[in-house]
Amino acid sequence: MKETPFVSVIVPNYNHEEFLRERLDSILKQTYTHFELIILDDCSTDNSMEVINQYREEPRLKMVVRNEQNSGSPFKQWNKGIQLAQGNLIWIAESDDACSPDFLATMVEKYREHPDAVIAFCRSQIINEKGEKSGGFTCTKHFRGFYTGREFIDNFLMWHNDITNASSVLFKREGALQISGDYMNYRSSGDRLFWILLCGKGGVSFEDIPLNYHRMHGDNTTATNFISGSSYKQDVQILKYLEEHHLISKWNAFRVKKYNITFIKYRDEIFKDNKALQKEILTEWNPSIWVKLASWISNRLNK
């Protein structure tokens, strides 16, 4: 990608009036300025539109689209933004997050380094409601600078979602337009399936600098999904999808089932206050006797 890429920044918002100004300001203060801004409001019931309207005169604001009814899924908003975008690269800038002014410049450079990449993402710093850095990160793994799409699926996405926050990612619009829209059917884990399908179109580049600030708060979608157990439940559905569409080998599917059953059954500290949820999720997996046996052996060996 030798030419200067045009970036489409998509801000899907729902009731994030409290954080929206900081989000939009962090986008408009980017040192990389060759971008358009698209704001999608999913029928917010707070004063989000009042905040958004204060940016109407911003020349890089291409459009504001407000739904008359809530879509019921953040990933339907992703798809709408992708269809409306004109950029070579797309940034889904979640409305409750923030970022370093160098985010776009750094991530665009990853595509110059790795033209075969379809996804480029960076490490994410966790911040609280006040925007204060907590010192933690959404992912503590040490990734290489580049993986083929197949490598990244087999080493990471097959097991769980290691691209934990969409705001940390810059992806190619062309690749996103070529994948199935099935990810919109998964309210909690649609992002994971989106990354998996996108990995089929190219490689993954990683920047080990926390340029993205992922906000964790009471209404945060990620936190809510884990507390409710919906993310764990949809992991089952994602594996079934991968098997049905031959995106995972039978052996790897067996390994994933064993890993998840072991994790859910023997990590009691996660479900100590909700044993009923733990039992429900184990039932969802409906493991064979061989998976149960492999999980039991794995747990004994790790003790």
C-alpha positions in Angstrom: 0.0 0.0 0.0 2.3 2.7 -1.3 -0.3 5.4 -1.8 -1.8 7.4 1.1 -4.7 5.3 2.2 -8.1 6.9 2.8 -9.5 5.8 6.1 -13.2 5.6 7.0 -13.8 6.1 10.8 -17.1 4.6 11.9 -18.4 5.6 15.3 -21.4 3.3 16.2 -23.1 4.9 19.3 -25.8 3.9 21.6 -26.4 5.9 24.8 -22.8 6.9 25.3 -23.5 10.6 25.8 -21.1 10.6 28.8 -18.1 9.5 26.7 -19.0 10.6 23.2 -17.3 14.0 23.2 -14.0 12.5 24.4 -14.3 9.8 21.7 -15.0 12.2 18.8 -12.2 14.6 20.0 -9.7 11.8 20.1 -10.5 11.0 16.5 -10.4 14.6 15.3 -7.0 15.1 17.0 -5.3 12.3 15.0 -2.0 13.3 13.5 -3.1 11.3 10.4 -5.8 13.4 8.8 -6.7 11.6 5.6 -10.0 10.2 6.8 -13.8 10.6 6.7 -16.0 10.3 9.8 -19.3 8.5 9.9 -21.4 8.5 13.0 -24.1 5.9 13.4 -26.6 6.4 16.3 -28.7 3.3 17.2 -31.7 5.2 18.4 -30.1 6.5 21.6 -32.5 7.5 24.4 -30.0 9.8 26.2 -28.6 13.1 24.9 -26.2 11.6 22.4 -27.7 13.5 19.5 -27.1 16.8 21.2 -23.4 16.0 21.5 -23.2 14.8 17.9 -25.0 17.8 16.5 -22.2 20.0 18.0 -19.9 18.4 15.4 -22.1 19.0 12.3 -19.7 21.7 10.9 -16.7 19.5 11.1 -15.5 19.1 7.5 -14.4 15.5 7.9 -17.8 14.5 9.1 -19.3 12.8 6.1 -22.6 11.8 7.6 -24.7 11.1 10.7 -27.2 8.3 10.4 -29.7 7.8 13.2 -31.9 4.7 13.4 -35.6 5.2 14.1 -35.5 1.9 15.9 -32.7 0.2 17.8 -31.1 -2.5 15.6 -30.6 -4.9 18.5 -27.1 -5.7 17.4 -23.8 -3.7 17.3 -22.7 -5.8 14.4 -25.6 -4.7 12.2 -24.2 -1.2 12.8 -20.7 -2.4 11.8 -22.2 -3.7 8.5 -24.1 -0.5 7.8 -20.9 1.5 8.4 -18.8 -0.8 6.1 -21.4 -0.4 3.3 -21.4 3.4 3.7 -17.6 3.8 3.9 -15.5 4.9 1.0 -12.1 4.4 2.6 -9.4 1.8 1.8 -9.2 1.1 5.5 -11.9 1.1 8.2 -11.7 1.9 11.8 -14.7 0.9 14.0 -14.1 3.5 16.8 -16.4 2.4 19.6 -18.2 5.4 21.1 -17.1 4.8 24.7 -13.4 4.3 23.9 -10.6 6.8 23.3 -7.1 6.7 21.7 -3.7 8.2 21.3 -3.3 10.9 18.7 -0.8 8.6 16.9 -3.2 5.7 16.5 -4.1 6.1 12.9 -0.6 7.1 11.7 0.9 4.1 13.4 -1.7 1.6 12.2 -1.6 2.9 8.6 2.1 2.3 8.7 1.5 -1.3 9.6 0.0 -1.7 6.1 3.0 -0.2 4.5 5.2 -2.8 6.3 2.8 -5.7 5.6 0.8 -5.2 2.4 -0.7 -8.7 2.7 -2.3 -7.8 6.0 -6.1 -7.4 6.1 -6.2 -6.7 9.8 -3.8 -4.5 11.9 -4.4 -4.1 15.6 -2.5 -2.7 18.6 -2.4 -3.4 22.3 -5.2 -1.7 24.3 -4.8 0.1 27.6 -7.8 -0.2 30.0 -9.3 3.1 31.2 -12.2 3.7 33.6 -15.3 6.0 33.4 -13.1 9.1 34.1 -10.6 8.2 31.4 -7.9 7.3 33.9 -5.5 4.5 32.9 -5.8 1.5 35.1 -2.4 0.0 34.4 -4.0 -3.1 32.9 -4.4 -4.2 29.3 -7.2 -6.1 27.5 -4.7 -8.7 26.4 -1.4 -9.6 27.9 -0.1 -11.9 25.2 3.0 -11.1 23.3 2.2 -11.4 19.6 4.6 -11.4 16.7 4.6 -8.5 14.3 2.8 -10.5 11.5 0.9 -13.7 11.1 -0.8 -15.3 8.1 -4.6 -15.4 8.5 -4.5 -19.2 9.0 -1.8 -18.9 11.7 -3.8 -16.3 13.6 -6.9 -18.4 13.6 -5.2 -21.6 14.7 -3.1 -20.0 17.4 -5.6 -17.5 18.8 -9.1 -17.0 17.3 -9.9 -20.7 17.3 -9.7 -20.7 21.1 -11.2 -17.3 22.0 -11.2 -13.7 20.8 -7.8 -12.2 21.2 -8.8 -9.1 19.3 -10.7 -8.0 22.3 -11.7 -4.5 21.2 -12.7 -3.3 17.8 -11.4 0.2 18.5 -7.8 -1.2 18.4 -8.2 -2.4 14.8 -7.8 -1.0 11.3 -9.0 -3.4 8.6 -9.3 -3.4 4.8 -12.7 -2.5 3.5 -12.3 -4.7 0.4 -11.8 -7.8 2.6 -14.8 -7.0 4.8 -17.1 -6.6 1.8 -16.1 -10.1 0.6 -17.1 -12.0 3.8 -20.4 -13.5 4.8 -22.7 -11.3 6.9 -23.3 -14.3 9.3 -21.4 -12.5 12.0 -24.4 -10.2 12.5 -26.4 -13.2 13.9 -24.2 -13.4 17.0 -24.9 -10.5 19.4 -22.1 -11.3 21.9 -19.5 -13.0 19.7 -20.1 -11.5 16.3 -16.8 -9.7 16.4 -14.8 -12.9 16.9 -16.5 -14.5 13.9 -16.0 -11.3 11.9 -12.2 -11.4 12.6 -12.1 -15.2 11.7 -13.8 -14.6 8.4 -11.6 -11.6 7.6 -8.5 -13.7 8.3 -9.5 -15.7 5.3 -8.7 -12.7 3.2 -5.2 -11.9 4.4 -2.7 -11.7 7.2 -2.7 -10.0 10.6 -0.3 -7.3 11.7 0.3 -6.3 15.4 1.6 -3.2 17.0 2.8 -3.8 20.6 2.1 -0.2 21.8 -1.1 0.6 23.7 -2.4 3.2 21.4 -6.1 2.3 22.0 -7.8 3.1 25.3 -10.5 0.5 26.0 -13.0 1.8 28.6 -14.4 -0.6 31.1 -17.6 0.5 32.9 -20.9 -0.8 34.2 -22.7 -0.6 30.8 -19.7 -1.8 28.8 -20.9 -4.5 26.3 -17.9 -6.7 26.8 -18.2 -6.7 30.6 -22.0 -7.3 30.4 -21.7 -10.2 28.0 -19.2 -12.0 30.3 -21.2 -11.4 33.5 -24.4 -12.7 31.8 -22.6 -15.7 30.3 -23.7 -14.9 26.8 -20.2 -14.8 25.5 -19.4 -18.3 26.9 -22.7 -19.6 25.4 -22.0 -18.1 21.9 -18.5 -19.7 22.0 -20.4 -23.0 21.5 -22.3 -21.6 18.5 -19.2 -20.2 17.0 -17.5 -23.6 17.1 -20.5 -25.2 15.5 -20.4 -22.5 12.7 -16.7 -23.2 12.1 -17.3 -27.0 11.9 -20.3 -26.6 9.6 -18.4 -24.3 7.2 -15.2 -26.4 7.4 -13.2 -23.6 8.9 -11.7 -25.8 11.5 -10.4 -29.4 11.4 -12.1 -32.2 13.4 -8.9 -32.5 15.6 -8.8 -28.8 16.4 -12.5 -28.8 17.1 -11.9 -31.6 19.6 -9.1 -29.6 21.2 -11.3 -26.5 21.5 -14.1 -28.5 23.1 -11.7 -30.0 25.6 -10.2 -26.7 26.4 -13.5 -25.0 27.0 -15.0 -27.8 29.1 -11.9 -27.9 31.3 -11.9 -24.1 31.6 -15.6 -23.9 32.5 -15.8 -26.9 34.7 -12.6 -26.4 36.8 -12.2 -22.6 37.0 -14.6 -22.3 39.9 -13.5 -18.8 40.8 -15.2 -17.4 37.7 -18.5 -19.0 38.5 -18.3 -19.1 42.3 -21.4 -16.8 42.6 -23.4 -18.4 39.8 -23.1 -22.2 39.7 -26.3 -22.4 37.8 -24.7 -20.4 34.9 -21.7 -22.7 35.0 -24.0 -25.8 34.7 -26.0 -24.2 31.9 -22.9 -23.4 29.9 -21.5 -27.0 30.3 -24.9 -28.3 29.1 -24.7 -26.0 26.1 -21.4 -27.7 25.1 -22.9 -31.1 25.4 -19.5 -32.8 25.3 -18.9 -36.4 24.3 -17.5 -38.9 26.8 -14.1 -38.6 25.1 -14.1 -34.8 25.5 -15.1 -35.2 29.2 -12.3 -37.8 29.7 -9.7 -35.6 28.0 -10.8 -32.6 30.1 -10.6 -34.6 33.3 -7.1 -35.9 32.4 -6.0 -32.4 31.5 -7.2 -31.0 34.8 -5.4 -33.7 36.8 -2.2 -33.2 35.0 -2.3 -29.4 35.6 -2.8 -29.8 39.3 
